[in-house]
Amino acid sequence: MPIISMFYGIIIRMYLLDSKHHDLAHIHARYGEFEASIGIEEGEILAGELPRKQLRLVQAWIELRRDELMADWELAASGENPYKIDPL
C-alpha cells in the first residue's frame, strides 16, 4: 500500500490491485484514527470517514490532481507501484 502523497497530517495511499469498491478509481486517506476510501471521479466517500476539514482538503487535492491520480490508478490496477503526487 504505497503512500503517494502527504499533506496537513493526511496520508494518501493507493493500494495495488484494489477492487474492493467494484473497480471504482479511488484513494485511501488517513488522518489520525480516521480513514476513508474516496472516489477519484467525484471525490465522494465510498467507505469510512474523515473530519469535515480534512475531507475538504482531500477533495480539493483530488480536483487539482485528478489526471495524475487516474494515471496512478491504472498503474496500481495492473499491479505496478503508483508514482508520488505533489501535496496540496
N, CA, C and O atoms as CSV, one atom per row, in Angstrom:
chain,resi,resn,atom,element,x,y,z
A,1,MET,N,N,0.823,-1.177,0.000
A,1,MET,CA,C,0.000,0.000,0.000
A,1,MET,C,C,0.872,1.248,0.000
A,1,MET,O,O,1.097,1.861,1.044
A,2,PRO,N,N,1.356,1.614,-1.166
A,2,PRO,CA,C,2.273,2.749,-1.266
A,2,PRO,C,C,1.626,4.082,-0.893
A,2,PRO,O,O,0.467,4.345,-1.215
A,3,ILE,N,N,2.406,4.909,-0.208
A,3,ILE,CA,C,1.990,6.276,0.082
A,3,ILE,C,C,2.284,7.106,-1.159
A,3,ILE,O,O,3.418,7.128,-1.636
A,4,ILE,N,N,1.269,7.791,-1.688
A,4,ILE,CA,C,1.505,8.601,-2.885
A,4,ILE,C,C,1.595,10.091,-2.576
A,4,ILE,O,O,2.102,10.860,-3.392
A,5,SER,N,N,1.101,10.514,-1.385
A,5,SER,CA,C,1.219,11.914,-1.004
A,5,SER,C,C,0.920,12.079,0.481
A,5,SER,O,O,0.277,11.229,1.096
A,6,MET,N,N,1.398,13.186,1.048
A,6,MET,CA,C,1.112,13.541,2.436
A,6,MET,C,C,1.011,15.054,2.523
A,6,MET,O,O,1.847,15.769,1.971
A,7,PHE,N,N,-0.014,15.544,3.217
A,7,PHE,CA,C,-0.143,16.981,3.440
A,7,PHE,C,C,-1.053,17.237,4.634
A,7,PHE,O,O,-2.051,16.541,4.823
A,8,TYR,N,N,-0.709,18.231,5.433
A,8,TYR,CA,C,-1.505,18.637,6.593
A,8,TYR,C,C,-1.892,17.466,7.496
A,8,TYR,O,O,-3.007,17.420,8.015
A,9,GLY,N,N,-0.981,16.532,7.679
A,9,GLY,CA,C,-1.233,15.379,8.540
A,9,GLY,C,C,-2.075,14.283,7.907
A,9,GLY,O,O,-2.427,13.306,8.569
A,10,ILE,N,N,-2.400,14.440,6.623
A,10,ILE,CA,C,-3.206,13.452,5.901
A,10,ILE,C,C,-2.273,12.588,5.063
A,10,ILE,O,O,-1.427,13.105,4.334
A,11,ILE,N,N,-2.427,11.286,5.166
A,11,ILE,CA,C,-1.629,10.341,4.373
A,11,ILE,C,C,-2.534,9.760,3.296
A,11,ILE,O,O,-3.615,9.246,3.581
A,12,ILE,N,N,-2.069,9.854,2.049
A,12,ILE,CA,C,-2.837,9.340,0.916
A,12,ILE,C,C,-2.140,8.094,0.382
A,12,ILE,O,O,-0.948,8.118,0.073
A,13,ARG,N,N,-2.893,7.014,0.280
A,13,ARG,CA,C,-2.371,5.746,-0.242
A,13,ARG,C,C,-3.231,5.279,-1.411
A,13,ARG,O,O,-4.400,5.638,-1.550
A,14,MET,N,N,-2.591,4.460,-2.241
A,14,MET,CA,C,-3.329,3.790,-3.308
A,14,MET,C,C,-2.871,2.340,-3.285
A,14,MET,O,O,-1.696,2.046,-3.506
A,15,TYR,N,N,-3.796,1.448,-3.019
A,15,TYR,CA,C,-3.467,0.035,-2.908
A,15,TYR,C,C,-3.319,-0.594,-4.283
A,15,TYR,O,O,-4.009,-0.217,-5.230
A,16,LEU,N,N,-2.421,-1.547,-4.381
A,16,LEU,CA,C,-2.234,-2.285,-5.624
A,16,LEU,C,C,-3.341,-3.317,-5.778
A,16,LEU,O,O,-3.734,-3.959,-4.804
A,17,LEU,N,N,-3.841,-3.479,-6.983
A,17,LEU,CA,C,-4.872,-4.473,-7.309
A,17,LEU,C,C,-6.060,-4.395,-6.365
A,17,LEU,O,O,-6.576,-5.429,-5.941
A,18,ASP,N,N,-6.506,-3.181,-6.024
A,18,ASP,CA,C,-7.609,-2.975,-5.070
A,18,ASP,C,C,-8.942,-2.916,-5.813
A,18,ASP,O,O,-9.260,-1.911,-6.450
A,19,SER,N,N,-9.705,-3.976,-5.729
A,19,SER,CA,C,-11.020,-3.993,-6.375
A,19,SER,C,C,-12.140,-4.046,-5.332
A,19,SER,O,O,-13.267,-4.431,-5.646
A,20,LYS,N,N,-11.831,-3.666,-4.112
A,20,LYS,CA,C,-12.799,-3.729,-3.014
A,20,LYS,C,C,-14.059,-2.909,-3.311
A,20,LYS,O,O,-15.153,-3.286,-2.892
A,21,HIS,N,N,-13.915,-1.803,-4.021
A,21,HIS,CA,C,-15.053,-0.927,-4.291
A,21,HIS,C,C,-15.496,-1.048,-5.738
A,21,HIS,O,O,-15.743,-0.044,-6.406
A,22,HIS,N,N,-15.596,-2.276,-6.219
A,22,HIS,CA,C,-16.140,-2.565,-7.542
A,22,HIS,C,C,-15.385,-1.848,-8.658
A,22,HIS,O,O,-15.985,-1.330,-9.600
A,23,ASP,N,N,-14.095,-1.829,-8.537
A,23,ASP,CA,C,-13.219,-1.250,-9.558
A,23,ASP,C,C,-13.408,0.246,-9.766
A,23,ASP,O,O,-12.993,0.772,-10.798
A,24,LEU,N,N,-14.018,0.942,-8.824
A,24,LEU,CA,C,-14.078,2.397,-8.890
A,24,LEU,C,C,-12.703,2.953,-8.549
A,24,LEU,O,O,-12.088,2.541,-7.566
A,25,ALA,N,N,-12.227,3.882,-9.355
A,25,ALA,CA,C,-10.940,4.517,-9.078
A,25,ALA,C,C,-11.055,5.288,-7.761
A,25,ALA,O,O,-11.928,6.145,-7.618
A,26,HIS,N,N,-10.186,4.991,-6.809
A,26,HIS,CA,C,-10.266,5.634,-5.504
A,26,HIS,C,C,-8.915,5.657,-4.809
A,26,HIS,O,O,-7.977,4.966,-5.206
A,27,ILE,N,N,-8.841,6.463,-3.770
A,27,ILE,CA,C,-7.667,6.539,-2.908
A,27,ILE,C,C,-8.102,6.228,-1.486
A,27,ILE,O,O,-9.293,6.159,-1.185
A,28,HIS,N,N,-7.123,6.042,-0.625
A,28,HIS,CA,C,-7.372,5.851,0.794
A,28,HIS,C,C,-6.687,6.996,1.520
A,28,HIS,O,O,-5.483,7.204,1.367
A,29,ALA,N,N,-7.453,7.738,2.311
A,29,ALA,CA,C,-6.915,8.870,3.059
A,29,ALA,C,C,-6.999,8.560,4.553
A,29,ALA,O,O,-8.025,8.095,5.049
A,30,ARG,N,N,-5.904,8.827,5.254
A,30,ARG,CA,C,-5.871,8.591,6.698
A,30,ARG,C,C,-5.464,9.878,7.398
A,30,ARG,O,O,-4.528,10.563,6.986
A,31,TYR,N,N,-6.182,10.186,8.457
A,31,TYR,CA,C,-5.880,11.339,9.290
A,31,TYR,C,C,-6.108,10.914,10.730
A,31,TYR,O,O,-7.250,10.722,11.147
A,32,GLY,N,N,-5.034,10.764,11.492
A,32,GLY,CA,C,-5.153,10.268,12.861
A,32,GLY,C,C,-5.815,8.911,12.876
A,32,GLY,O,O,-5.362,7.990,12.197
A,33,GLU,N,N,-6.892,8.775,13.648
A,33,GLU,CA,C,-7.598,7.492,13.716
A,33,GLU,C,C,-8.673,7.348,12.645
A,33,GLU,O,O,-9.350,6.322,12.582
A,34,PHE,N,N,-8.835,8.365,11.803
A,34,PHE,CA,C,-9.854,8.334,10.747
A,34,PHE,C,C,-9.261,7.822,9.440
A,34,PHE,O,O,-8.109,8.107,9.114
A,35,GLU,N,N,-10.054,7.071,8.705
A,35,GLU,CA,C,-9.628,6.597,7.384
A,35,GLU,C,C,-10.856,6.479,6.488
A,35,GLU,O,O,-11.931,6.065,6.922
A,36,ALA,N,N,-10.662,6.856,5.227
A,36,ALA,CA,C,-11.770,6.778,4.271
A,36,ALA,C,C,-11.244,6.412,2.890
A,36,ALA,O,O,-10.125,6.768,2.522
A,37,SER,N,N,-12.067,5.696,2.135
A,37,SER,CA,C,-11.840,5.469,0.707
A,37,SER,C,C,-12.626,6.554,-0.011
A,37,SER,O,O,-13.808,6.760,0.263
A,38,ILE,N,N,-11.965,7.245,-0.927
A,38,ILE,CA,C,-12.587,8.381,-1.607
A,38,ILE,C,C,-12.447,8.205,-3.110
A,38,ILE,O,O,-11.346,7.988,-3.616
A,39,GLY,N,N,-13.555,8.299,-3.817
A,39,GLY,CA,C,-13.562,8.158,-5.267
A,39,GLY,C,C,-12.821,9.296,-5.950
A,39,GLY,O,O,-12.933,10.452,-5.543
A,40,ILE,N,N,-12.069,8.967,-6.983
A,40,ILE,CA,C,-11.294,9.972,-7.707
A,40,ILE,C,C,-12.192,10.805,-8.620
A,40,ILE,O,O,-11.986,12.012,-8.743
A,41,GLU,N,N,-13.155,10.202,-9.243
A,41,GLU,CA,C,-14.009,10.927,-10.197
A,41,GLU,C,C,-14.841,12.024,-9.542
A,41,GLU,O,O,-14.864,13.155,-10.026
A,42,GLU,N,N,-15.522,11.703,-8.450
A,42,GLU,CA,C,-16.448,12.649,-7.823
A,42,GLU,C,C,-15.978,13.182,-6.475
A,42,GLU,O,O,-16.551,14.143,-5.960
A,43,GLY,N,N,-14.943,12.573,-5.897
A,43,GLY,CA,C,-14.468,12.994,-4.586
A,43,GLY,C,C,-15.382,12.585,-3.445
A,43,GLY,O,O,-15.311,13.147,-2.352
A,44,GLU,N,N,-16.251,11.593,-3.701
A,44,GLU,CA,C,-17.196,11.150,-2.677
A,44,GLU,C,C,-16.571,10.064,-1.797
A,44,GLU,O,O,-15.707,9.305,-2.236
A,45,ILE,N,N,-17.032,10.013,-0.545
A,45,ILE,CA,C,-16.581,8.959,0.369
A,45,ILE,C,C,-17.276,7.667,-0.015
A,45,ILE,O,O,-18.503,7.613,-0.095
A,46,LEU,N,N,-16.487,6.625,-0.252
A,46,LEU,CA,C,-17.018,5.308,-0.585
A,46,LEU,C,C,-17.173,4.453,0.668
A,46,LEU,O,O,-18.077,3.622,0.760
A,47,ALA,N,N,-16.276,4.668,1.631
A,47,ALA,CA,C,-16.309,3.919,2.887
A,47,ALA,C,C,-15.492,4.686,3.916
A,47,ALA,O,O,-14.576,5.430,3.565
A,48,GLY,N,N,-15.825,4.504,5.178
A,48,GLY,CA,C,-15.077,5.140,6.248
A,48,GLY,C,C,-15.496,6.584,6.471
A,48,GLY,O,O,-16.562,7.012,6.030
A,49,GLU,N,N,-14.631,7.335,7.168
A,49,GLU,CA,C,-14.929,8.736,7.441
A,49,GLU,C,C,-13.659,9.535,7.701
A,49,GLU,O,O,-12.635,8.998,8.122
A,50,LEU,N,N,-13.758,10.831,7.438
A,50,LEU,CA,C,-12.717,11.809,7.750
A,50,LEU,C,C,-13.407,13.020,8.363
A,50,LEU,O,O,-14.571,13.287,8.063
A,51,PRO,N,N,-12.697,13.761,9.224
A,51,PRO,CA,C,-13.282,15.015,9.694
A,51,PRO,C,C,-13.563,15.938,8.491
A,51,PRO,O,O,-12.869,15.876,7.477
A,52,ARG,N,N,-14.570,16.773,8.621
A,52,ARG,CA,C,-15.026,17.631,7.521
A,52,ARG,C,C,-13.890,18.460,6.893
A,52,ARG,O,O,-13.776,18.516,5.669
A,53,LYS,N,N,-13.064,19.093,7.709
A,53,LYS,CA,C,-11.973,19.939,7.201
A,53,LYS,C,C,-10.991,19.120,6.361
A,53,LYS,O,O,-10.603,19.541,5.272
A,54,GLN,N,N,-10.594,17.961,6.863
A,54,GLN,CA,C,-9.647,17.120,6.150
A,54,GLN,C,C,-10.265,16.553,4.873
A,54,GLN,O,O,-9.579,16.429,3.859
A,55,LEU,N,N,-11.536,16.215,4.913
A,55,LEU,CA,C,-12.210,15.730,3.710
A,55,LEU,C,C,-12.193,16.806,2.631
A,55,LEU,O,O,-11.927,16.510,1.466
A,56,ARG,N,N,-12.470,18.036,3.002
A,56,ARG,CA,C,-12.452,19.126,2.022
A,56,ARG,C,C,-11.063,19.333,1.437
A,56,ARG,O,O,-10.929,19.617,0.247
A,57,LEU,N,N,-10.029,19.194,2.260
A,57,LEU,CA,C,-8.651,19.301,1.750
A,57,LEU,C,C,-8.364,18.192,0.745
A,57,LEU,O,O,-7.797,18.445,-0.319
A,58,VAL,N,N,-8.751,16.975,1.078
A,58,VAL,CA,C,-8.533,15.843,0.168
A,58,VAL,C,C,-9.310,16.040,-1.124
A,58,VAL,O,O,-8.784,15.774,-2.204
A,59,GLN,N,N,-10.541,16.496,-1.032
A,59,GLN,CA,C,-11.338,16.721,-2.234
A,59,GLN,C,C,-10.734,17.814,-3.122
A,59,GLN,O,O,-10.749,17.695,-4.347
A,60,ALA,N,N,-10.203,18.874,-2.509
A,60,ALA,CA,C,-9.533,19.930,-3.288
A,60,ALA,C,C,-8.296,19.373,-3.977
A,60,ALA,O,O,-8.029,19.690,-5.136
A,61,TRP,N,N,-7.538,18.540,-3.263
A,61,TRP,CA,C,-6.338,17.927,-3.831
A,61,TRP,C,C,-6.707,17.013,-4.998
A,61,TRP,O,O,-6.041,17.026,-6.033
A,62,ILE,N,N,-7.762,16.224,-4.834
A,62,ILE,CA,C,-8.217,15.344,-5.914
A,62,ILE,C,C,-8.570,16.178,-7.147
A,62,ILE,O,O,-8.192,15.831,-8.265
A,63,GLU,N,N,-9.285,17.261,-6.939
A,63,GLU,CA,C,-9.684,18.129,-8.055
A,63,GLU,C,C,-8.461,18.638,-8.829
A,63,GLU,O,O,-8.463,18.673,-10.060
A,64,LEU,N,N,-7.429,19.027,-8.097
A,64,LEU,CA,C,-6.212,19.554,-8.726
A,64,LEU,C,C,-5.369,18.473,-9.390
A,64,LEU,O,O,-4.667,18.749,-10.362
A,65,ARG,N,N,-5.427,17.265,-8.886
A,65,ARG,CA,C,-4.518,16.190,-9.317
A,65,ARG,C,C,-5.227,15.026,-9.992
A,65,ARG,O,O,-4.655,13.941,-10.098
A,66,ARG,N,N,-6.441,15.222,-10.446
A,66,ARG,CA,C,-7.255,14.111,-10.971
A,66,ARG,C,C,-6.556,13.337,-12.091
A,66,ARG,O,O,-6.576,12.106,-12.086
A,67,ASP,N,N,-5.943,14.030,-13.043
A,67,ASP,CA,C,-5.281,13.328,-14.152
A,67,ASP,C,C,-4.138,12.449,-13.653
A,67,ASP,O,O,-3.979,11.314,-14.101
A,68,GLU,N,N,-3.344,12.978,-12.726
A,68,GLU,CA,C,-2.247,12.194,-12.159
A,68,GLU,C,C,-2.781,10.999,-11.367
A,68,GLU,O,O,-2.224,9.903,-11.431
A,69,LEU,N,N,-3.849,11.220,-10.630
A,69,LEU,CA,C,-4.454,10.137,-9.851
A,69,LEU,C,C,-4.985,9.031,-10.746
A,69,LEU,O,O,-4.826,7.851,-10.435
A,70,MET,N,N,-5.614,9.399,-11.854
A,70,MET,CA,C,-6.132,8.379,-12.771
A,70,MET,C,C,-4.984,7.591,-13.415
A,70,MET,O,O,-5.100,6.382,-13.614
A,71,ALA,N,N,-3.888,8.264,-13.738
A,71,ALA,CA,C,-2.721,7.563,-14.283
A,71,ALA,C,C,-2.164,6.596,-13.238
A,71,ALA,O,O,-1.812,5.461,-13.560
A,72,ASP,N,N,-2.085,7.050,-11.990
A,72,ASP,CA,C,-1.620,6.168,-10.908
A,72,ASP,C,C,-2.582,5.004,-10.704
A,72,ASP,O,O,-2.145,3.882,-10.449
A,73,TRP,N,N,-3.890,5.255,-10.813
A,73,TRP,CA,C,-4.878,4.188,-10.660
A,73,TRP,C,C,-4.637,3.086,-11.685
A,73,TRP,O,O,-4.693,1.901,-11.356
A,74,GLU,N,N,-4.371,3.476,-12.915
A,74,GLU,CA,C,-4.095,2.493,-13.974
A,74,GLU,C,C,-2.872,1.652,-13.631
A,74,GLU,O,O,-2.870,0.437,-13.834
A,75,LEU,N,N,-1.841,2.293,-13.115
A,75,LEU,CA,C,-0.638,1.548,-12.703
A,75,LEU,C,C,-0.966,0.577,-11.568
A,75,LEU,O,O,-0.620,-0.603,-11.633
A,76,ALA,N,N,-1.632,1.080,-10.532
A,76,ALA,CA,C,-1.941,0.251,-9.361
A,76,ALA,C,C,-2.872,-0.898,-9.727
A,76,ALA,O,O,-2.726,-2.009,-9.216
A,77,ALA,N,N,-3.825,-0.631,-10.609
A,77,ALA,CA,C,-4.771,-1.681,-11.013
A,77,ALA,C,C,-4.076,-2.804,-11.760
A,77,ALA,O,O,-4.556,-3.938,-11.769
A,78,SER,N,N,-2.942,-2.496,-12.389
A,78,SER,CA,C,-2.196,-3.533,-13.103
A,78,SER,C,C,-1.073,-4.118,-12.246
A,78,SER,O,O,-0.256,-4.898,-12.736
A,79,GLY,N,N,-1.033,-3.738,-10.954
A,79,GLY,CA,C,-0.066,-4.315,-10.033
A,79,GLY,C,C,1.259,-3.575,-9.960
A,79,GLY,O,O,2.197,-4.049,-9.318
A,80,GLU,N,N,1.349,-2.424,-10.605
A,80,GLU,CA,C,2.581,-1.636,-10.573
A,80,GLU,C,C,2.493,-0.561,-9.503
A,80,GLU,O,O,1.402,-0.118,-9.144
A,81,ASN,N,N,3.662,-0.141,-8.989
A,81,ASN,CA,C,3.673,0.906,-7.979
A,81,ASN,C,C,3.295,2.245,-8.589
A,81,ASN,O,O,3.847,2.634,-9.618
A,82,PRO,N,N,2.350,2.964,-7.960
A,82,PRO,CA,C,1.997,4.295,-8.453
A,82,PRO,C,C,3.103,5.297,-8.106
A,82,PRO,O,O,3.910,5.073,-7.204
A,83,TYR,N,N,3.114,6.390,-8.840
A,83,TYR,CA,C,4.086,7.464,-8.611
A,83,TYR,C,C,3.629,8.362,-7.474
A,83,TYR,O,O,2.437,8.442,-7.174
A,84,LYS,N,N,4.587,9.041,-6.840
A,84,LYS,CA,C,4.257,10.056,-5.839
A,84,LYS,C,C,3.597,11.230,-6.557
A,84,LYS,O,O,3.909,11.524,-7.711
A,85,ILE,N,N,2.692,11.888,-5.863
A,85,ILE,CA,C,1.990,13.047,-6.401
A,85,ILE,C,C,2.200,14.212,-5.435
A,85,ILE,O,O,2.129,14.043,-4.218
A,86,ASP,N,N,2.459,15.395,-5.992
A,86,ASP,CA,C,2.719,16.574,-5.169
A,86,ASP,C,C,1.579,16.809,-4.186
A,86,ASP,O,O,0.414,16.582,-4.512
A,87,PRO,N,N,1.920,17.268,-2.979
A,87,PRO,CA,C,0.894,17.553,-1.983
A,87,PRO,C,C,0.116,18.821,-2.311
A,87,PRO,O,O,0.407,19.514,-3.286
A,88,LEU,N,N,-0.864,19.103,-1.489
A,88,LEU,CA,C,-1.699,20.299,-1.639
A,88,LEU,C,C,-0.907,21.516,-1.226
A,88,LEU,O,O,-1.421,22.633,-1.274
